[in-house]
Amino acid sequence: MDYKAEIPYGAYWSTPFARWQGSFANLHSVEFAAHVAKAELAKRKIDPKMFDYGALGFSVPQKHSFYGLPWLTGLIGAGQAGGPTLMQACATGVRTLLAAAQEIEVGMASVALAINCDRTSNGPHMFYPNPKGPGGTGDSENWVMDSFNCDPLGPHAMLQTAENVAAKHGIGTVEQHELVLRREEQYRMSQENDSAFLKRFMTLPFDVPTPNFKKSAGSMAGDEGISHSTAEGLAKLKPVMPGGCVTFGGQTHPADGNAALVITSREKARELSTDKKIAVRLHGFGLARVPVAFMPEATVPAAQRALDQAGKTIAGMKAIKTHNPFAVNDLYFAKQMGCDLKNMNNHGCSLVWGHPQAPMGTRAIIELIEELAMKGGGFGLFTGCAAGDTAMSVVLEVGDAR
């Protein structure tokens, strides 16, 4: 399929990601995303007044986030733009992109902003009133920690889904650790030449604002809290679950940050692109759900549906990016799809730079675009699982704008 909507080349950005309880721990995620968006739009000379639609994604509520997208667009000077606030856990990045593309496709918008943010640090502690409880007491949950640790359909922790897939498909600890070392090596590619790859879409050094966004609290040279593993260090780790195979080294870490994409018509994309010769076209989206507690498996049918809609095969993908909260994800995906495990996720992935949920997919899609641009163009695939044993995928093309 050939969507009418395009992503103007260069009209996107991401903050560095900070491991939870780090530099972004006290920044309101929606206000922070607006703060960054204002600066990045100005840097690209994109007038916020041209937006007539937006989709805001997050998975961890913040104070006043009931007002969602209209609040954020108001903060950036795009008070004329409305749209939904979407929550699909780690698939939110693809979901907001699809929402914007659909709005362009049916002629209901001309220039859209898909913006995603999350702060896993200092997540809300929710209280649910229950007048029939003992003494009128209610129920409560820690939004972040309890969600990670309990899928109510099981109930089971997200980690259990990786263990289930590993056991079913014979994936062991040693191969998980080998892949972790490879993914960290690939991430270091992004840091070469003074982080040249990251600077293609990320403002570095990154100025960290104070919580009131009026002053600077310091700066970050890049992503914060990245692990530097060794084979010897990983080998010493025990599985997190008794009798399991997934260690802390074989999974990602919670993090904070935000990322965004501009989506518009082909004609307007030429105007907003930082390189008028390059077009970023959308060709296919996929959504899938697998049986309860087998979340990593969902990436395969989601990817296949996106490929089918695009009329492409996995062999035709010049670059592949995944959301891989567990090394198990990539080991399973590569085996099932027959792709090169070691050359997926060049320049970085969520296994290494962290798990701020909603913006992860957006950053991965941005990195996919830039990898394809560096390779002279071609088709690329992003796929990623999400809570509820689901996944979403997108196939895009970086090519000649003529």
C-alpha positions as CSV (number, residue, x, y, z in Angstrom):
1,M,0.0,0.0,0.0
2,D,1.2,3.5,-0.7
3,Y,-0.1,5.9,2.0
4,K,-0.7,9.6,1.0
5,A,0.9,10.7,4.3
6,E,4.7,11.1,4.5
7,I,7.2,12.0,7.2
8,P,9.2,15.0,6.1
9,Y,12.8,14.0,6.2
10,G,14.4,15.5,9.4
11,A,11.1,16.7,10.8
12,Y,11.4,14.5,13.9
13,W,13.4,14.4,17.1
14,S,14.1,12.5,20.3
15,T,15.6,13.5,23.6
16,P,18.3,11.3,25.0
17,F,16.7,8.6,27.3
18,A,17.6,8.6,31.0
19,R,17.5,5.6,33.2
20,W,14.7,6.0,35.7
21,Q,15.4,8.1,38.8
22,G,18.0,9.9,36.7
23,S,18.2,13.4,35.1
24,F,14.5,13.5,34.0
25,A,13.0,11.9,37.1
26,N,11.3,15.1,38.3
27,L,10.2,16.5,34.9
28,H,6.5,16.4,34.1
29,S,6.5,14.2,31.0
30,V,3.8,16.2,29.0
31,E,5.3,19.6,29.9
32,F,8.7,18.3,29.1
33,A,7.6,17.0,25.7
34,A,6.1,20.4,25.0
35,H,9.3,22.2,26.1
36,V,11.4,20.0,23.8
37,A,8.9,20.3,20.9
38,K,8.9,24.1,20.9
39,A,12.7,24.2,20.7
40,E,12.9,21.4,18.0
41,L,10.2,23.0,15.8
42,A,12.0,26.4,16.0
43,K,15.3,24.7,15.1
44,R,13.6,23.3,11.9
45,K,11.8,26.5,11.2
46,I,8.4,24.7,11.4
47,D,5.6,27.1,12.5
48,P,3.4,25.4,15.1
49,K,0.4,27.3,13.6
50,M,0.5,25.0,10.6
51,F,-0.6,21.9,12.7
52,D,-4.3,21.0,12.4
53,Y,-4.1,17.7,14.1
54,G,-2.0,15.9,16.8
55,A,-1.8,12.6,18.6
56,L,-0.2,12.4,22.0
57,G,0.9,9.1,23.4
58,F,1.9,8.2,26.9
59,S,1.5,5.1,29.2
60,V,2.1,6.7,32.6
61,P,-0.4,9.5,33.6
62,Q,0.9,12.8,34.9
63,K,-0.9,15.6,36.7
64,H,-3.5,17.3,34.4
65,S,-2.9,14.7,31.6
66,F,-6.7,14.3,31.4
67,Y,-6.3,17.3,29.0
68,G,-3.9,15.4,26.9
69,L,-3.1,16.5,23.3
70,P,-5.0,19.8,23.4
71,W,-3.0,20.9,26.4
72,L,0.3,20.0,24.8
73,T,-0.5,21.7,21.5
74,G,-1.5,24.8,23.4
75,L,1.8,24.8,25.2
76,I,3.8,24.7,22.0
77,G,1.8,27.5,20.3
78,A,-0.5,25.2,18.3
79,G,-3.7,25.9,20.1
80,Q,-5.7,25.5,16.9
81,A,-4.8,21.8,16.7
82,G,-6.8,19.1,18.4
83,G,-6.7,15.3,18.5
84,P,-6.6,12.2,20.7
85,T,-4.5,11.1,23.6
86,L,-3.6,7.4,23.0
87,M,-2.3,4.7,25.3
88,Q,-1.1,1.4,23.9
89,A,1.9,0.7,26.2
90,C,5.0,0.0,24.1
91,A,3.1,0.1,20.8
92,T,2.0,3.7,21.4
93,G,4.7,5.0,19.0
94,V,3.3,3.1,16.0
95,R,-0.3,3.8,17.1
96,T,0.2,7.6,17.1
97,L,2.0,7.5,13.8
98,L,-0.9,5.5,12.3
99,A,-3.5,7.8,13.8
100,A,-1.8,10.8,12.2
101,A,-1.4,9.0,8.8
102,Q,-5.1,8.0,8.8
103,E,-6.1,11.6,9.4
104,I,-4.0,12.7,6.5
105,E,-5.3,9.8,4.4
106,V,-9.0,10.7,4.7
107,G,-8.4,14.5,4.2
108,M,-9.3,15.5,7.8
109,A,-5.8,17.0,8.4
110,S,-3.0,18.5,6.4
111,V,-0.1,18.6,9.0
112,A,0.0,16.4,12.1
113,L,2.2,15.9,15.1
114,A,2.7,12.5,16.6
115,I,4.4,13.1,19.9
116,N,5.1,10.5,22.6
117,C,6.4,10.9,26.2
118,D,6.7,8.9,29.4
119,R,8.3,9.2,32.8
120,T,8.6,5.8,34.5
121,S,10.3,7.6,37.4
122,N,8.2,8.6,40.3
123,G,5.1,7.1,38.7
124,P,1.7,7.9,40.2
125,H,0.3,5.9,43.2
126,M,-3.4,5.5,42.4
127,F,-6.2,5.1,44.9
128,Y,-9.5,3.7,43.9
129,P,-12.4,4.5,46.3
130,N,-14.5,1.5,47.4
131,P,-17.3,2.5,49.9
132,K,-18.0,-1.2,50.4
133,G,-14.5,-2.0,51.5
134,P,-13.7,-2.6,55.2
135,G,-14.1,0.7,57.0
136,G,-14.6,2.4,53.6
137,T,-11.1,1.7,52.5
138,G,-10.3,1.5,48.8
139,D,-7.9,-0.2,46.5
140,S,-4.5,1.2,45.4
141,E,-1.7,0.5,42.9
142,N,1.7,1.8,42.0
143,W,1.0,2.5,38.3
144,V,4.5,1.6,37.0
145,M,5.7,-1.2,39.3
146,D,2.4,-3.0,39.6
147,S,1.8,-2.8,35.9
148,F,5.2,-4.4,35.2
149,N,4.6,-7.1,37.7
150,C,1.0,-8.1,37.0
151,D,-1.0,-8.7,33.8
152,P,-4.4,-9.1,35.3
153,L,-5.4,-11.7,32.7
154,G,-2.8,-14.1,34.1
155,P,-2.0,-12.9,36.5
156,H,1.7,-12.8,35.7
157,A,4.6,-10.4,35.4
158,M,5.8,-9.3,31.9
159,L,9.0,-11.2,32.6
160,Q,7.0,-14.4,32.6
161,T,6.1,-13.9,28.9
162,A,9.8,-13.9,28.0
163,E,10.3,-17.0,30.1
164,N,7.4,-18.7,28.4
165,V,8.6,-18.0,24.9
166,A,12.2,-19.0,25.8
167,A,11.0,-22.3,27.2
168,K,8.7,-23.0,24.2
169,H,11.4,-22.3,21.6
170,G,14.5,-23.5,23.4
171,I,16.2,-20.1,23.9
172,G,18.9,-20.2,26.6
173,T,20.7,-17.7,28.8
174,V,24.0,-18.0,27.0
175,E,22.6,-17.0,23.6
176,Q,20.6,-14.2,25.3
177,H,23.8,-12.8,26.8
178,E,25.7,-13.1,23.5
179,L,23.0,-11.0,21.9
180,V,23.2,-8.4,24.6
181,L,26.9,-7.9,23.9
182,R,26.1,-7.5,20.2
183,R,23.3,-5.0,20.8
184,E,25.6,-2.9,23.0
185,E,28.3,-3.1,20.3
186,Q,25.7,-1.8,17.8
187,Y,24.7,1.0,20.1
188,R,28.3,2.1,20.3
189,M,28.1,2.8,16.6
190,S,25.8,5.7,17.4
191,Q,28.5,7.2,19.6
192,E,31.2,7.1,17.1
193,N,32.6,10.4,15.7
194,D,31.2,12.4,18.7
195,S,27.8,10.8,18.5
196,A,27.4,11.7,14.8
197,F,24.5,9.3,14.3
198,L,22.5,10.5,17.4
199,K,23.1,14.1,16.3
200,R,21.2,13.5,13.1
201,F,18.0,13.7,15.2
202,M,18.9,14.5,18.7
203,T,20.2,17.8,20.1
204,L,23.4,17.1,21.9
205,P,24.7,18.1,24.4
206,F,21.1,18.1,25.8
207,D,20.2,20.9,28.2
208,V,18.2,19.4,31.1
209,P,15.7,22.0,32.4
210,T,14.6,22.5,36.0
211,P,11.1,21.3,36.8
212,N,9.6,24.7,36.2
213,F,11.4,24.9,32.8
214,K,12.8,28.3,33.5
215,K,16.5,27.4,34.0
216,S,19.1,24.8,33.2
217,A,19.7,22.0,35.7
218,G,22.7,20.6,33.7
219,S,23.4,18.8,30.5
220,M,23.6,15.3,29.1
221,A,26.2,14.2,26.5
222,G,23.8,11.4,25.4
223,D,21.7,8.6,26.8
224,E,22.1,8.2,30.5
225,G,22.4,4.9,32.4
226,I,23.6,2.7,29.5
227,S,25.1,-0.6,30.6
228,H,28.6,-1.6,29.5
229,S,28.4,-5.4,29.8
230,T,31.1,-8.0,29.6
231,A,30.8,-11.7,28.9
232,E,32.3,-12.4,32.3
233,G,30.0,-10.1,34.1
234,L,26.9,-11.4,32.4
235,A,27.9,-15.0,33.1
236,K,27.8,-14.3,36.8
237,L,24.2,-13.2,36.7
238,K,21.5,-15.6,37.9
239,P,18.0,-15.8,36.3
240,V,15.5,-13.4,37.9
241,M,12.9,-16.1,38.2
242,P,13.8,-19.4,39.9
243,G,14.2,-22.0,37.3
244,G,14.1,-19.4,34.5
245,C,16.7,-18.3,32.0
246,V,16.3,-14.4,31.7
247,T,18.7,-12.4,33.9
248,F,18.7,-8.7,34.6
249,G,21.4,-8.5,31.9
250,G,19.1,-10.0,29.3
251,Q,16.4,-7.3,29.7
252,T,16.0,-3.6,29.3
253,H,15.6,-1.0,32.1
254,P,12.8,1.6,32.8
255,A,13.6,5.1,31.5
256,D,12.3,8.6,30.8
257,G,12.2,10.7,27.6
258,N,10.1,11.9,24.7
259,A,10.2,11.8,20.9
260,A,8.0,13.1,18.0
261,L,7.4,12.9,14.3
262,V,5.7,15.3,11.8
263,I,3.3,13.7,9.3
264,T,1.9,15.5,6.3
265,S,1.0,15.3,2.6
266,R,3.6,14.6,0.0
267,E,3.6,18.1,-1.3
268,K,4.0,19.7,2.2
269,A,6.6,17.1,3.1
270,R,8.9,18.6,0.5
271,E,8.5,22.0,2.0
272,L,9.2,20.8,5.6
273,S,12.1,18.4,4.8
274,T,15.6,19.3,5.8
275,D,16.8,17.5,2.6
276,K,14.3,18.1,-0.2
277,K,15.8,15.2,-2.2
278,I,14.7,12.6,0.4
279,A,11.2,11.2,0.8
280,V,10.0,9.1,3.7
281,R,7.0,7.1,2.6
282,L,4.7,4.9,4.7
283,H,3.6,1.5,3.1
284,G,2.2,-0.8,5.7
285,F,1.0,-1.2,9.3
286,G,0.3,-4.3,11.3
287,L,-1.4,-5.2,14.6
288,A,-1.4,-8.6,16.2
289,R,-2.2,-10.4,19.4
290,V,-1.1,-13.8,20.6
291,P,-2.2,-16.1,23.4
292,V,-2.0,-14.8,27.0
293,A,1.6,-14.6,28.5
294,F,3.4,-15.1,25.2
295,M,4.0,-11.4,24.4
296,P,7.3,-11.6,22.5
297,E,5.7,-13.8,19.9
298,A,3.3,-11.0,18.8
299,T,6.1,-9.2,16.9
300,V,6.1,-11.8,14.1
301,P,2.4,-11.7,13.0
302,A,2.4,-7.9,13.4
303,A,5.5,-7.6,11.2
304,Q,4.0,-10.0,8.6
305,R,0.8,-8.0,8.4
306,A,2.7,-4.8,7.8
307,L,4.8,-6.5,5.2
308,D,1.7,-7.9,3.5
309,Q,0.1,-4.5,3.4
310,A,3.3,-3.1,1.9
311,G,3.5,-5.9,-0.6
312,K,7.0,-6.7,0.6
313,T,8.9,-9.6,2.2
314,I,11.3,-9.6,5.1
315,A,14.1,-10.2,2.6
316,G,13.3,-6.9,1.0
317,M,14.0,-4.9,4.2
318,K,17.3,-3.1,4.1
319,A,17.1,-2.3,7.8
320,I,15.1,-3.8,10.7
321,K,14.5,-2.3,14.1
322,T,12.7,-3.9,17.0
323,H,11.5,-3.0,20.5
324,N,13.2,-5.7,22.5
325,P,12.5,-5.5,26.2
326,F,14.1,-8.9,26.4
327,A,16.9,-10.4,24.3
328,V,14.5,-13.3,23.9
329,N,12.4,-11.1,21.6
330,D,15.1,-10.7,18.9
331,L,16.2,-14.3,19.1
332,Y,12.7,-15.5,18.5
333,F,11.9,-12.9,15.8
334,A,15.1,-13.6,13.8
335,K,14.6,-17.4,13.9
336,Q,10.9,-17.2,12.8
337,M,11.4,-14.6,10.1
338,G,14.7,-15.8,8.8
339,C,16.5,-12.5,9.1
340,D,20.1,-11.7,10.1
341,L,20.0,-11.5,13.9
342,K,23.4,-9.7,14.2
343,N,22.5,-6.9,11.8
344,M,19.1,-6.0,13.2
345,N,19.0,-2.9,15.4
346,N,22.1,-1.2,14.1
347,H,23.0,2.0,16.1
348,G,20.7,1.1,19.1
349,C,17.5,-0.3,20.4
350,S,15.4,-0.3,23.6
351,L,17.3,-3.3,25.0
352,V,20.2,-0.9,25.4
353,W,18.9,2.7,25.6
354,G,15.9,1.8,27.8
355,H,12.2,1.5,28.2
356,P,10.2,4.7,28.5
357,Q,7.3,2.9,26.8
358,A,5.4,5.4,24.6
359,P,8.4,7.2,22.9
360,M,10.4,4.0,22.3
361,G,8.8,3.1,19.1
362,T,9.0,6.7,17.8
363,R,12.7,6.8,18.5
364,A,13.3,3.4,16.8
365,I,11.3,4.6,13.8
366,I,13.5,7.7,13.6
367,E,16.6,5.7,13.9
368,L,15.3,3.4,11.1
369,I,14.8,6.4,8.8
370,E,18.3,7.6,9.5
371,E,19.9,4.2,9.0
372,L,18.1,3.9,5.6
373,A,19.2,7.4,4.6
374,M,22.8,6.5,5.4
375,K,22.5,3.4,3.3
376,G,21.2,5.4,0.3
377,G,17.5,4.5,0.8
378,G,15.4,1.4,0.8
379,F,12.6,-0.3,2.8
380,G,12.7,-0.8,6.5
381,L,10.6,-2.5,9.2
382,F,10.0,-1.6,12.8
383,T,8.1,-4.1,15.0
384,G,7.6,-4.1,18.8
385,C,5.5,-6.0,21.4
386,A,3.4,-4.4,24.0
387,A,1.5,-5.2,27.2
388,G,-1.5,-7.5,26.7
389,D,0.4,-9.8,24.3
390,T,0.1,-7.4,21.4
391,A,2.4,-5.8,18.9
392,M,2.4,-3.2,16.2
393,S,4.7,-2.8,13.2
394,V,5.3,-0.4,10.3
395,V,7.0,-0.7,6.9
396,L,8.4,2.6,5.5
397,E,10.6,3.6,2.6
398,V,13.4,6.2,2.4
399,G,13.8,7.1,-1.2
400,D,14.2,9.8,-3.9
401,A,11.6,12.6,-3.5
402,R,11.3,13.1,-7.3
